[in-house]
């Protein structure tokens, strides 16, 4: 009986779980909302509780959950065998699942400028794990490993090959754990395996992935974590000329412009808020800035879906996942509104019904299967960590 402690640090949330023999027995999602902090806990019986917490409780989330996880494991007469943590970082060396040691931590620190929303939080979680659970192996579950074999035409930039090789400049893609979890479970939700599938991961980070026979053919996500599509606070693929002009206007201050692109762009820049729920609410009240921000976000996703169909040679299924993708029927409706030319026909009743639920949301006459699925990054991380420990024991 193996027990794996799972950590998934995000830009606006911290997710934890205790998996025993492949089953999530305890889960907790700590989130920053527009006005406060909250935690949603769930046990193996799927009993769920949501409560508001303080900032201090949010900051000490790992310590609180670790105590609960250790107590639960001891109650079953076992100890935690491994800690699996999602790692999001640019670099070929991070495109594989591996143990976390001092060398790994040093390399991850060096990549902090490419993902300032994620890496500092991840490093802090690693530091706390070493203090709270000393001696328990730490396993890095790579969020980019899924894209390690992305076709060269989709992976490479039009820069000098020597520069690309020397400085490791490639499209690494992100949300690989999420996409892999969708591929693993899509048959259970839609009743079929789809040769040409497009996965839209929509959360605080947003990306579109084109998959053919289970293999990645396209990703909108690029080198750094702010690239890809406009997100809640990240600018996405802003014209390089605009970035150069920002550097010039800010007198070459890389750190200042990097922070701006990660924290002060996207929906926040367009409408002053980084919560889709609030944007949708304001749109219904006639707020033109909120309406424009939502239109721009959905238009960007629509374009990425169209691009993905080029790489996959068409589309058989479109899957919405991620916190917002699975929770927001309104955003799904906006995104699908310009995709009728692909043969997508949304069933409004089903779309409204599947709020934070999995299922098919297309009309029967739709040429493309459309579904909403929860992402299972936590299950992927647990499997990776458990597999590595088992392999080491053999």
N, C-alpha and C positions, 0 to 999 in steps of 0.2 A: 504494500500500500504506500504509494508515493504522495507526498504533500508538497505543493509548489505555491510559493507566495508570488503574486503577479502585481506588477506596477506599470501603469500606463500614464505617464505625466504628459499633459497637453498644455496648450497655450492658455486655456481658461478653465481647466479642470484637472483633477487628479483622480485616477481610477485605481482601485485596489481589489484584489480577490484572493481567496484561498481555494486552490483546487486540490482535491483529494481523489486519487485514482481517476483523474480526468474529468471530475465533476466539480462545478463551482459550488462550494458549501457556504461561503460567505462572500458578499460583494458590497462595495461602497463606492459611490461617486460623489466627490466633493466638487462643487461648482461655484464660480463667481457669477452672480447675476448682476443686473443693472444696478440694483439697490442694496444687495446684501450677499450673504454666503449661505449655501444650503448643502445638505448631505442627504443622499438617498441610499438606504441600506436594504439588502435583500438576502434572505437565507436560502438554503437548499430546497425549501418548500415553496419558494417564490413569494413568501410573505414580504411585503415592501412597506417601508416607512420613510417619509420625507419630513425633514425638519430644518428650520433656520438655525444657523450657527454663527459664532463670532469669527472675526478675522483671525484671532489667535487659534481658535479651533481648526480653522482652515489651514493655517500655517503648520500646525502640529498634527495634521491628518495622518501622516505615516505612522507616527508614534502610537496614536490611538488605535489604528487598525491593526498594527503589528501586535499590540497587546491582546486584542480580541482574537486574532488568528492563532497566536501561540497558545492561548487558553483553550481554544476550540480543538487544536491538534492534540494538546496534552489530554484533553477529555477523551480522546479516541486512542490514547496510548501510543501516539506517534510524535515525531518531531518533523519540522520543516526541512526538506531535503535540498531545496534550491530556491533561489529568488530570480525570477525572470523579469526583465525590464525592457520596455520598448526604447530603442535607440534611433533617433532621427538625426542624421548628420551627413553632410556632403563628403564624398570620398569613396574611392573604390575599396579601400581597406575596411570600410564599414558596411560593405555589401555582403556580409556573411554573418551568421550567428556564431558567437564566440564567447569565451569567458571574459569576465571583467576583472582586470588586475591593474596594478599601478601604471603599467605601460599603456594600457587601453585608456585609462583615465587621463593620462597626459596628452595622448593624441586627441581625445575628445575635447579637452580644454582648448587645444589649438584651433579647433573648428568652431568655437563659440560665435565668432562674427557671422558665420553663414546661417545660424539658427538661434538668434538671441532670445526668441520666445520659448525655445525648448531646451537647449543644452544647459543653461544655468540651473533650471529646475531639475533636470535629470542628474546633474552632478551633485546637487544638494540631496536628492533622494538616495544616490549611491553612498554619499558620505554618512547619511543617517542610518542606512541599512548596515553599514559596517560597524556602527556603534551599537545599534539595537540588536542585531543578530550576527555577532562576530563568528567567523568560521563557517557560516552558511555560504555555499558557492553562489556567486552572482553570474548570471548569464545574460548577455546582450542579445535581444531579439531584434534583428535588423529590420527597420521599416522600409529599406530600399532593396533588400535581397531579392524580392520578387522580380525586380527590374534588372537584375545583373546580366541577363541574357537578352536585353532589349535589342532589336535589330540595329545595326550601326546607323542606318539611315534615319532612325528615330532617336538615336542616342547622342550623335555627334553634332557639335556646333561648327559653323563655318569659320573656324579660326585655324591658324597654322598647326599642322599636325604635331610639330615639335612642342609647341606651347601646350596643346591639349594633353600630350603625354607627360611632359615635364611637370606641369602644374595640376594635372588630374582634373581637367576641365571637361566635364561630360554632363549629360542629362541623367541624373540619378533617379528621379521619380520619388514620390512619397505616397503614403497610405498603402504600401504594399501588403501589410498585415491585414488591413481591412479588405482589400480586393481578394486576397487569397482566401479569407474566411467566407466571402460571398461565393466564390467559385466552388468551394467545398460543399456548400449547403444549397446551392441554387436549385438542384433537382428536387429537393424536399419541399421547396416553396412553390416552384413553378411547374413541377411535374415533368421536366425535360432538361437535358443537357443542351446548351446552346453553343453552336459552333462560333458565331460572331456575336460577342457580347460587349456592351459598353457599361461600365460601372461609374456612377457619379457619386463620389464621396463628398458630402456636404456637411461640414461642421464649422468650427472656427477656422479650420483650413479647408480648402476646396480643391478638388482635382477630378479630372476625367481620365479614365483608363480604357483603352481599346484592347480587347482580348480575343484571340482566335485559337480555338481548340485548347483552351486553358493556358495559353502562353501570351505574355504581353507583347503587343505590337505598337502601342502608342501610349504616351502619357503626357498630359498637359503640364505636369510638374517638371521642374527643371533642375538647375544646379543648387541654388540656395532655397531655403524654405519659404521665402516671400515670393518666389516666382510662381508661375502657373497662372491661375485666374485671380481677378480681384477677390479679396476675401473680406472678413469683417474689419480687420485693421491693417492687412497687408495689401500692397499695391498690385501684386501680380506682375505680368509681363509688360512693364512700362517701357516705352521706347527708350533704347539705350541713349539716344540723343538727349532725352529729358533728364536721365540720370546724370549724364555728363554735365548738363547745364546746371543741375542742382549742386553738383560738386563745385563747379566754377563759382556759383553764386554764394555758396557756403565756404568759399576760399579753400577748397580742397580738404575739408574736414570729413574724412571718410566715416568716422564713428557717428557723427551727427546725421549724415545722410542715411547711413545704414539703419539707424534707429528710426528715422522718419519713414523709411520704406516698410519697416516691419510693424511699427506701432501707430502710425498716424495717417495711414492711407485707407484704401478700401471703403467700405460702407461708413466707417467712422469719419472719413474725410468728406464724403459726399453728403451725409445727413446728420453727422454729429452723434451717431449712436452705433454701437457694435453688437446689437442684438436683433436678429431677424424678426423675432416676435414683436418687438416694439416698432420696427420698420413697417411691418404689415398692419399693425394697429393704427399707426400714424397715416399710412396710405389711405385706409378707409375713412379717416377723418379729413382727407383732402390735402394732406401735407405733400407738396410737390417734390420737395427734396427727398423724402422717403420713397416716393413713387419712382423717382429717377434712379436712386441707388438700387432699388430692387430690379428695375428694368435693365440697368447696366450689368448687374450681377447675373441675371438670367440670360441676357444676350451673350455674355461671355461664355457661359456654360453651353448654350446652344451652339455657338461657333466651335467649341471644343468637341462637342458630340459629332458635329459634321466632319471635323478633321479626323476624328477617330474612325469614322466609317470609311475614309479613304484607306487607312492603314489596314483595316479588317476586311475590306472588300464588301462592305454592306453591314447590315445589322439585323440580328434575329431577336435580341432582347436588350432592353435598357433597364438597369437596376439602380434604384435610388437607395443610398445607405448613408451612414454617418448620423450624428445627432439631429441635424436639421433636415437632412434628406428623408429620414424615416418619420420625423415628427410633423413636418409642415406640408399639408395638402395644398395650401395656397401657393407655396413656392414651386412645388412640383407642377401645378397647373400653369404657372407662368412660364416655366422652362419648356413644357411640352407645347405651348401655344403656337410656336413657330416651327414645329417639327412634323406637321401633318404630311409634308412632302415625302417623308420617309415611310409613311404608312402607319404612323402612330395615331391611335384614336383612344383618347382617355375616357374612362367611365367615371363621370363625376361622382356618382353615389359611392362607388367602391373607393375612389380616391379619398373622399371625406370620411369614409368608414375606417380606413386603415391609418389611424393616427397612433403612432408608436406601436403599430402592429404590422405583421408581415403578411403579404398577400399580393395577388395579381390585381392590377387596377386599370387594365385596358378593357375596351369593349370587345365582344366576341369577333367582330369583323376587322379588328386591328391586325395589320400585317406584321406588327412588331409586338412581342410580349413585353409588357411593362409591369414592373413589380417593385415593391418597397420591401427592403430587408434590413434587419438590424445588423450592424457590424459586430463581429465577434473577435476583435483584436485580442481580447483577454484570453480566449480559448486558444488562439494561435500561439500567444506568448507562453502559456502553460505547457502546450504540447512541445514547443521548441526546447524549453528548459528541462522538462522531464526526459525528453529524448536524449539530450546531451548528457544528463546524469546517468541514464541507463547505459548509454554507449560507453561511458567512462568506467562503469562497474564491470563490464564484460571483459 
